[in-house]
Amino acid sequence: MIRIIVAAGALVLASFVALPAKAQETLHGYDCTDDCSGHEAGYDWAARNDISDERDCDGDSQSFNEGCQAYVEEQAEDAPRSSQPDDENDGDRDE
């Protein structure tokens, strides 16, 4: 009888150990510490202010800054790869 109780206890203990840990939440590739609200705030702020340079993501909160950087990175990835800067085309104009 004791063997059965010990075996049952071992199975219960093993099931707790085998349960997967809560998955780490991420926002655009950055790990969140809790609920990603800081990252979301930084991302939203960058979007509202049309931030295009990561150097402008220099607030007091690391999560806010990472959210801002995620926005800048996403905009850089979405930019057309074949576009040329405007100043390269200025020499072709006859005005």
PyMOL commands that set and color helices and strands:
alter all, ss='L'
color gray80, all
select helices_A, chain A and resi 2-18+37-48+54-56+62-78+86-92
alter helices_A, ss='H'
color red, helices_A
select strands_A, chain A and resi 26-27+30-31
alter strands_A, ss='S'
color yellow, strands_A
deselect
rebuild
show_as cartoon
